């Protein structure tokens, strides 16, 4: 074990009402120290005095589920367990920043032995119904138990654990909808109604680093194509890959930075001239050949097709007759495809396992955990029943199925019920970070600039509404050596003030004069304003305005969609932002264009033009200069895709610009827009 030197610290006093579960208040629970005042969006935990740490990054999924639910029970009373589930930003960075003494245990079973007396037993999920993992998580919170699979349940029943089975879900449910319907009918009344948790019950196993090392590229689009002008049938010779039982054909994005990967409509495979496979993706005929769907998606457009953007892919498996001499695949496809092949079977991401992220928070707060598809009518109906039972302004923590389409429809349906989203399904140790504090909430004053005839550019990193991005990817971007060289706006969640104050404090205290935090979509939480009920929207903005003040965020970035399409703010919603947030200006949308409008008389709204590479940014700014008359200032807002670019890239892009350009922070950008349009400096 590694033991950190013990340090002393003082405990802050918390002045708030006791945390309650269900629809009504419960009597004080000595095992529950969580507090949640009516003025808080998220609850507060006690400050950790000592943390017991286990590295479970490489642990089996069942272990991650067991320890995360144990963490929820234990940390409900006082944060004492910290799990290393993620290593992107470094295993110990945030742990060290907490400045709390800790012990790293070489054996994660030590934590079960340490805290077994604080749990009442185990809840066994049904491996045949993955969604029972979520029901088991909910039951764990309600019953002070831990969620496990059948094998671990048997192990925990023996010494030295001696934990009985509290609930056994095997054979109880036939499918997802059955599981969540039962949960709603039997457990909803026993859980908190102040938050909802949406988690996938399982996730793809982590693939070996050399998983696709045997694959050879056989076709690749050399240019960045987005409009399907390269759509045709491509004939691929797979003969060189004969010799083993099967041939594997992989499709991926040739340009992962901008999200326009391969789109495949029809596949025909012939062995010695005879057709052995022919299908259109999404039809029953595709199923026997789809070996690994990874994060690919189906679309009914263009006659039906499967696509895989950014780092996603999909793999088909074809087994030709023995003795085949020639194997060919004719594929109708378009956009930015990269096709590779191999006769070595890779590990499939379709293999799933439970995971632990955010389950500690769900268990500690006795929240109901579910995973309902907003694009499936029966599941959506149950989803809306749950949403109808909570008050406007309730947070939904987690995410949605079906990636982009799930995001658009999921956020739209939650927003229509006055519920906002906090993407947090990959956040670790929220029960620990919820007990920290913001020490430095004062943002640095922004230098005032003289208005000139220049092209003013403001760069804004995306994804700030995303709690786990704040914890993982943003930390890496923030530590990039290029940060501070160029003015950059960083979208972030104002609700870190409640949920993870130490993380917010780190960014506030280490910001340079060229860093400004702005509120991620669409203020305090991710929602689409136009579909939020008018009756509760102004009150919600008024309530969350306090978080803008507390975090020093003066500018909100708003996403506003209906049916998956970006739409302008309605008059009532624009007026609500104007009246309740009183921002100096607002960013809006993520488009293939930029522009500024003055809304509601004196509110500058700047459309963000998204870019995913240095080259794309140069092209956009070159076009801006070519179309600029030079007689008045021009304002260009660029959204930086946080998964593809970093501050060093922005510095390279900005250094390539001439003297006609000037990079500015959000506050400077909108102050200059206000001056150029004859608007008062202060709204």
N, C-alpha and C positions, 0 to 999 in steps of 0.2 A: 504493500500500500504506500501511496505517496501522501504525506501529511503536510498541509500548508501551515506555516507559522500562525499561531493564534493571535488575533488582534482584538482589541476592545473597541466597542462602538456604543453609541447611545441609541435608544429606541425612540422613534418619533411617536407622539401621541396621536391617535386617530379619533376624530370626533364625527361619528356617523351612526346610523341606525343599524341594528343587527340584520344580517343577511336572512332572507326568507325564502322558502320554497313553496311550490304550488301556487294556487291562486290567492291563498290567504297567509297571513303571518303565522309562523310557528313559534313555539316557546324557545328560549335560548338553549343552545346546544353546547355543552362544554367542550365537545370535540370539534367545534366549528368556530374558528376565529375570523372568518371572512366578514367584512363589513361592506355595505353597499347603500350609501345614502341616496335619497331621491334626486339629488343634484348630480350624481355620477352616472355616466353611461356604462361603465364597467366596474366590477367590484374591486376591493382592495384586500390584499392578503397581509399577514404579519411580515415583519422584516426577518429575514433568515439570520440566525445566530451561528449556525454550523451546518454545512452541507455534506451529505454522504453522496459520493459521485460514482456512477457506473458508466463505463464505456460500452454502449450496446450497438454501436454503428454496424458491426459485423454479426450481431446476434441474430438468431432465427426470429421470424415475425411473431411467433407465439410468445417468445420471451419479451419482445418489445411491448406487446399488448399487455402482458402480465405486469411488467414493471411500470408502465405508464398509468395503469389503473391503480396500482399500489401507490404510486406517487400522488395521485389525486386524493386518495383517502388520507395519507399521511400529511400532505401539505395543506389539507383543509384546516387542520389544527395549527400547524406551524410549518413553513417551508423547510424541509430537511433533506429532501431527495432532489438530486440534479442528475439528469440523464444526458449523456453525450450521444445524440442521434444523428447529428449533422456535422460535417467537417469542412464545408465549403469556405467558411470564413476563418477556419482554424479551430481545432478542438477546444482550446482553453481561452480564447480571446475574451468572450463575454463573461466567462466564469471568473477570470482574473479581474475584469473591470468591476465586478460586483463587490470586490474588496471584502469578501466574507471568508472566514477560515473553512477549509474543506479537506476531506479525505477521499482519495481516489482508491476504490476497491478493485483489486485485480480480478476478483470473481464476483460477477453481478448477483449471484445467489446470496452473497453476504447481506444484501439489502432486504431480501425476503426474510432471512433469519433475524435481522435487526428489528424489523417492524411487523412480524407475523402476528403479534399480540394485539395490533391495532385494527386488524381486519377480522370479520366474522365468518369468512369462508370464501368459496369460489362460485362463480357463475360459469357454466360450461356452454360454449357456443356450439352450434351444429356445423361441422365442416361441409355438409352438403347444401347448406343455405348460407352463403357468405354474409348476407345482411343480418344474420343472427349475431354477428360480431358486434354490430352497433346496438342491438337490443341488449346484449350482454353488458356492454359498456354502460348503458342507461341503468340497468339493474344493479350494476356494481356501485354506482353512485348512490342509488336509493337504499341499498342494503349494506353499505360499508363493506363491500366484497371486492374481489379482484376477478377480472375476466380472463378465462383461459380456454384452451382446447382440451379435448378428452385426455390426451397423453399427459399433459401437465397436471390436469386435475387428479389423475391417479398418483402422480409423483408427490403432489402437495398433500395428499391424504395421509401419506406415511410420515414417520418421524424424519427429521425434527420439526416438520411444519404442522402436521396434524390438523389440516384445514378441511372442514366438512363442505359438502356441496350444498349451497344455498338454493340454486336454481339450475336445472339441467334443461337446455333448450333443444336437445336432440330429438328430432321427429315431431317437433311442435308446429313448424311452419312449412308450407309447401313452396313458397317463393317470396320475393322481396315485398310485394304488396301485402301479402298475408302477414308477414312479420311486422311491418310498420303499422298495419291496421290494428293488430293485436296490441302493439305497444301504445298506440294512441288511446285505445279503449281502456287499457288496464294500468298504464304507467303515467300518462300525461298529467293526471291530477296530483301525482306525487312528486313532480319535478318543478323546477323554477319556470315561471312564465316570463322572466325578465331577459332571457336570452334563448336562442335556438342554436343548435350545433348541426352542421351538415358535413358529414365525413364519408368518404368512400370506405366501405368496410375493409377493403384490402388494397394492395398496390402491387405493381409488378416487382418481381425479385430483381435485385441488382445484377446486371449482366457482367460477365467476365470482361476485363479490359481488352482481351484479344478475341472477343466473340466473333468479329467479322474479318479477322486478319486473313483468312483464306479466300475472301471474296475478291474478284477481279472486275474492274469497271469495263463494261462492254458497250455502253452508250451514255452520252452526256451532252446536255444542251450547253453550248459555250457562252451564251449571252443571257442576260437577265430578261426573261420573257414573262409578261404578266397578262397578255390579252388573248392568249390561245392562238396567235397567228401561226405558231409552229405545229398546230394540230394536224397529225396525219398518222398513218399506220407505219410503225417502225419494225422492220424485220431483224430479229436478233438471232444469231447463230449460237446455239448452246452445245454444239457437238463436242467442243473441247472439254466439256465438263461431264461427259459420260464416263462410265467406269465404276461408279458406285450405284447404289440402289436409287438415289434421288438426285435431282438438281434443284437448287434453291435460287430463286430470283428475287433480288432486293431492289426496292424503289425508294429513293430518298431525295432530299432537296439539294440541288447543285449549288445554290446560293442561300445558305442558312440564315443570312443576316436580315432578309427582308420578307420572308414568309409567303413565297409564291412557288411552292414545291410542285412535284409531279402530280398531274391529274390523269388518271387512267380510266378509259371508258370500256374497252373490250380487249380481251386476251384470247388468242387462239394458239394452241401448242400442237405441233405435229411431230410424230416420230416416224421417220422414213416415209413422209408424205401422208401419213394417216393421222387424222385429228384425234388426239387423246384428251384434250381439254379445250373447252370454249365457254366463256362466261362474260357477263357484265357484272362489275362489282355491285354488291348489295342484293343480288338475286340468290336464290337457293343454290344455283349452279356454282357460285363462287366458293361456297363454304368448304367443300372437300379439299380445296387447294390453298386456302388462306392459312399459312402456317403461323405467322406472327403479324397481328394487326398493329402492334405498338400503339402509337398515338394517332394513327391515321383516322380519317373520317370519311363518311359517305355523303354524297350530295345527289339529289334527284335532278339537278341541272345538267344540261348538255347531254341528255339521254341517260344520265346516271353515271357517276364516276366515284372513284376513291382517290383521295388526295392526302399528302403528307407534307406539312410546312415546317420550316425551321429545322430542328434536329430530329424530327419524327421520321418514321419509315414504315414500310410494310414488306412482308416476305411471302412469296408463294412457293409451294413445294410441288414438283412434278415428278412422277415416277414412271419412266418410260418402260415399255416391254423389254424383257431381257434380250440382249443381242441387237438392240437398236444401234444403227450406224450413223444416223443423222437426226439431230433434234433442233427444232426451230420454234421460236415464239414470235408471233406477230401481235404487236401491242399498239392500239390506238391511244395516243397520249399527247400531252401538250404541257406548256409552261416549263419550269426549271427542273427538269428531270435528271437524275443520275441513276443509272441502272447497273447493278453488279451481279455476279453469279458465282456459285461455288457448288461443289458436290459434298462439302463437309457440313454436316448438320449443326447449325448454331443453337445456342440456348435461346428459347423463346421468351419474350417478355410477357406472353400470355400466362405464364406461371405466376400465380399470385400468392401473397402472404399477408397476414395482418400487419398493421403498423401502429406506432404509438402516438405520433404527433397529435397534440391538442387534446388527447383523451384525458390527460391529467386535469385539464381545465374543466372538461365536461363532467368528470366524476366529482371533482371538488365542489362544483357549483350545483350538483344534482340537476344537470340539464339533460334534456332528451336529445338523443343522437339519432339522426336518420339520413337517408341518401335517396331522395325522390327525384326522378327525372321530370323536369318541367315541360319536356317535349312529349311526354307520354300521357295521354288524357287521364287514365285512371290514377296514375301516380300524381299528376298535377292536381287532381281533385282533392286527394288526401293532403297534399302540400298546402293547398289553399284553406282547407279546414283548420289546419294547425295555425296558419298565418292569421286567420280570422279570430283566433282565440287570444291573440296578444295585442297589447296596446301599440298605437303609433309610436315610432321611435325605438322599437325593440331591435337589438342587434342580432343578426344571423352570422355566426362565425363558422368559417369553413369554406366550402366551395360547392360546385355543381358538376354533374356528370356531363359527358359529351363536349368537353373543352369549350371551344368558342361558341358554338350554338347553345350549349348549356349555360354559358356565362350570360349571353345576351337575353335569352328567355328567362333564365333564373333571376337575374337582377331586375328584369321587367316585372315579373310576377311578385317578387318581394316588395319592390317599390310601390306597386299598385295597392299593397296593403299597408303602406307606411312603415315598412321594415327595411333597414339598411344592412349592407353586407360588409363584413370584415374578412377578407381572404386570409385565412389563418390555418389552413389544413396541414401546413408544414412548419408550424411554429413549435419550437421546443421550450419546455420549462416555463410556460406562461404562469403557472402557479408560483414560481420563484420570482419572476420578473414583476409580477403583480404586487409584490411586497417591497419594491424599491421606491426611490424618490427622485424627483427632478431637483437638482441643486442649482442649475443655471438656466432659467427660463427666459433670460433677456437676450433677444437677438441684437446683433450689431447694427448700429445706425448705417443707413445706406447713403453714400455720397451723392449730393445733388449735382446734376449735369446741366450744362448749357445746351439749349436746343439749337441744332445746326441742320443744314441740308445734308444729311447722311442717311445711309441705310442702317437702321438700328436693328440688331439681331439679338434675340434672347433665346438661350438654349435651356430646355427643360427636360430633365430625365423623367421617364414614365415610371409607372408601377407603384407610386408612393402610397396608394390606398391599401396596398398589400402588406399586411402585418409581417408575413414571413420574408418578404423582400426586404423590409426594414431590418430584419434580423440577419439575413444571410447575404444576398447579392449586394445590397446597398453598402454593407460594411466593406466588401471587397472594392467596390467602386470608390468609396470614400477614402480608402487607404491607397488608392492609385497615386503614383508620384506626380501625375499631371494635374491633380486637383489643386486649385488655387491659382493656376496660371491664367485662366479665363473665367469671366463671370458665368456661373452656372446656377440654375434653379433646380432644386431637388424636391420633387413631390414626396410628401411624407404624410403619415396619418396623424392628425391632431389627437386621436384617441390613444396614442401611445402614452399620453399624459396619465391615463388611468391604467392601461393594460401593461405597459412595459416602460415605466418612467426612466429607468437606467439607460435604456437604449436611446430614448429621446434626448436624455441629458448628454450622452456621448456626442451626438451630432451637434447639439447646440454649443457645447463647450469647446469643441475642436474645429468649429467652422472658421474659415478664413474670411477676409473681407470680400472675397469673390464667390462666397457660397450664400445662398438664400433658400430657406425651407419654405415651400408653398404647400397648401393643403391638396392632397390627392383627391381624385374623383370621389364624391362631388362636394367636398367639404369635410364634415365629420362623418365619414363612412361613404361607401360606394352605393350610389342609387341613381336612378334616372328621374330628374325633377318633373318632367311633364306628366308622368304617369302616377306620381305621388298624389294622394288625395289633397285637393285644395284646402279642405277643412283643417288639416293638421300640419300642412307644410310650413307656414310662417312660424308657428309655435316651435316646430322642430329646429328650424334655423335659429330662432331666438335662443333656444336652450343650448345649442351647440356653438353659438357665437363665443361663448365663454372659453371654449377650447382653442379657438383661433387666438383669442387674447392671451391665454395662458402659455401658448407655445410660440407666440410672436409671429404667427403666420398671417400675413395681411392679404394674401391673394389666394383664392380658390381656383382649382382646375376642375372643370365640370364636364362630365360625359352625359349625354342626353340622347337616349335611343328609344325608338318604337319599332317593333318588328325587326330588330337587328339593324336598323338604319339610323344614322345620325340625323337628328332633327333640330331646328332652331328652338331656343327657349320660348315658351309661350309668354304672353304678356304678364300673366299672373305670376309665373315662376320667376321671370326676370325682375319683376317688381318686388317679390319677396326677398331675393338676394340683395337687391338694392336697399331695401328698407331695413332688413334684419342684420345682414353681414356688413353693410356699408363698406364694401371693398374699394380700393383705389382702382381696381380693374379685375377682369376675370379672363382666364383661359378657357377655351371651349373646344371640345371635340378632338378628333384625330383624323385628319383628312389628307388628301393629296393636293391641298391648296392652303394658302394663308390669307389673312385679311383682318381688318379691324372694323367693327361697327360700334356706333354709340347707341346703347339701348336704354330705354326708359329715361331719356333726356340727358343723363350725364354719367352713364356707366359704360366705360370702354370694355368691349368684349373682343378678344383676339383669338381667332381660329388658329389652332396648332396644326402645322404641317409636319407630319411624321416622317422621320428618316431612319434608316437602319444601317447606313454605312457612310464613311467619309466621302466616297465618290458620289453618292446620292445627294449629300449635303452640298457638295461643290456644284453639282448640276443645278440644284434648286437656287442657290445664291447667284450663280452666273446668269440664270434666266431672270432673276429679280433685277440685277443690275442692267441687263440688256433692255428691260422694259421700263426702266426708271428714267424720268425726264430730268432729274437732278435739280429741279426747281423747288422742291419741298421735301421734307423728311419722309422716308418710307420705313414702315415697321414690319418686320418679319419674325414670326415666332416659330421656332423649330422644336419639335418634340423628338427627343433622343430615345430610341428603343434601348431600354436599359439592359436587355439580355444580350445585345450585340455590340454595344459601343461602351467606351470608358472615357474618363476625362483626358487622357493622353490623346485619344482620337479627336476629341473636341478641340484641343490645343492645336493639333496638326491642321484640322479643318480651318480654324480661325486664323492661323498664321499664313494660310494660303490666300487670304483675302487682301484686297488693296485698302488704300486709305479712305475710300468711300464708305467702308463698313466700320461699325463700332459695336462690339458686344457689350451688353448691359444686363444687369439683374432685373428681375420682374418689377420691383418697386420703381426702379429708374425708367424702365420701359413704359410703364403705365403713367408715370409722372410726365414723361415727355409727350406721350399721346394726349394727355389731358391738356398740356400747354399748347400743343399744335392745334387742338380743336377748341381752344378758348374756354376750357372747362376749369372750374375752381380746383386748386391743388388738393384740397381736402373734401371728400364727398360728404 
